[in-house]
Amino acid sequence: MDLSTLLGLVIGFGTVVVVLILDGGHFGDLFSVPQSIFLIFSGSMSATAISVGTKVFKTLPKLLTATFFQHKSDPSEAIELLTRMADKARREGLLALEEESKKIKDPFLQKGIMLVVDGVDPAQVRSILEINIENLEERHKKGAALFINAGGFSPTFGIIGTVMGLMHALKLLDDPKKLAEAIAGAFLATLWGLLWANLIFLPLGNKLKAKSQEEVHYRYLLTEGILALQAGENPRIVREKLNAFLAPKEIKSEDGKKKSTTASTEKVKA
């Protein structure tokens, strides 16, 4: 579970409620004009569906779920696995990796190892894996664009709701009390339009973009590890090369513990 998404939504909405109450309002005031909420959500989703197409829009539930869960891949564990496989390949040959590759759960890593075992040219292996990464990144961009587009449309639909509310308010000029309530309700649509955009749609879109960059970075790490393994590089060289993809505090030493310094003092020999 990615708590940052849930906490961000709760704290953000809670802040709006607290400020509203401090200004003399009530929690129920936010929902006093439910038709505004419906207009903004439904309108934004409709416009977004037109923009991104049916195929992408149908992935909305899956994309929404992805914002609340962490990516399962652990770069440190992948480095340990590739280092062990590099050691085994140097001692027993690349064909010895075939059985071990069947136990790998990551389809991308498994595919790369099988390409190596099958004797595919290194340039072809890199090309195949990078095409896979590029297509993944493109799919993720379309998913993030769904929320980004919705975030662009919702303030506009908020304004539409406000204009509609003011049109109704103008019919109440002979009743000052009802007129004031109608004007307040009209501007509530603008508030909800901004809330949908800046508290929900745009943050979720940016979250998907960040998760995509993280996964792409992880797959490039795997690609370099697979190619280093195919080249028969020293396991220590493989470890150090792949550690370059990690932040200093994430790097583990050969005994599996995280290093206390930002640079390794160990001299590596091929």
Rosetta blueprint (number, residue, H / E / L):
1 M L
2 D L
3 L H
4 S H
5 T H
6 L H
7 L H
8 G H
9 L H
10 V H
11 I H
12 G H
13 F H
14 G H
15 T H
16 V H
17 V H
18 V H
19 V H
20 L H
21 I H
22 L H
23 D L
24 G L
25 G L
26 H L
27 F H
28 G H
29 D H
30 L H
31 F H
32 S L
33 V L
34 P H
35 Q H
36 S H
37 I H
38 F H
39 L H
40 I H
41 F H
42 S H
43 G H
44 S H
45 M H
46 S H
47 A H
48 T H
49 A H
50 I H
51 S H
52 V H
53 G L
54 T H
55 K H
56 V H
57 F H
58 K L
59 T L
60 L H
61 P H
62 K H
63 L H
64 L H
65 T H
66 A H
67 T L
68 F L
69 F L
70 Q L
71 H L
72 K L
73 S L
74 D L
75 P H
76 S H
77 E H
78 A H
79 I H
80 E H
81 L H
82 L H
83 T H
84 R H
85 M H
86 A H
87 D H
88 K H
89 A H
90 R H
91 R H
92 E H
93 G L
94 L H
95 L H
96 A H
97 L H
98 E H
99 E H
100 E H
101 S H
102 K L
103 K L
104 I L
105 K L
106 D L
107 P H
108 F H
109 L H
110 Q H
111 K H
112 G H
113 I H
114 M H
115 L H
116 V H
117 V H
118 D L
119 G L
120 V L
121 D L
122 P H
123 A H
124 Q H
125 V H
126 R H
127 S H
128 I H
129 L H
130 E H
131 I H
132 N H
133 I H
134 E H
135 N H
136 L H
137 E H
138 E H
139 R H
140 H H
141 K H
142 K H
143 G H
144 A H
145 A H
146 L H
147 F H
148 I H
149 N H
150 A H
151 G H
152 G H
153 F H
154 S H
155 P H
156 T H
157 F H
158 G H
159 I H
160 I H
161 G H
162 T H
163 V H
164 M H
165 G H
166 L H
167 M H
168 H H
169 A H
170 L H
171 K H
172 L H
173 L L
174 D L
175 D L
176 P H
177 K H
178 K H
179 L H
180 A H
181 E H
182 A H
183 I H
184 A H
185 G H
186 A H
187 F H
188 L H
189 A H
190 T H
191 L H
192 W H
193 G H
194 L H
195 L H
196 W H
197 A H
198 N H
199 L H
200 I H
201 F H
202 L H
203 P H
204 L H
205 G H
206 N H
207 K H
208 L H
209 K H
210 A H
211 K H
212 S H
213 Q H
214 E H
215 E H
216 V H
217 H H
218 Y H
219 R H
220 Y H
221 L H
222 L H
223 T H
224 E H
225 G H
226 I H
227 L H
228 A H
229 L H
230 Q H
231 A L
232 G L
233 E L
234 N L
235 P H
236 R H
237 I H
238 V H
239 R H
240 E H
241 K H
242 L H
243 N H
244 A L
245 F L
246 L L
247 A L
248 P H
249 K H
250 E H
251 I L
252 K E
253 S L
254 E L
255 D L
256 G L
257 K L
258 K E
259 K L
260 S L
261 T L
262 T L
263 A L
264 S L
265 T L
266 E L
267 K L
268 V L
269 K L
270 A L
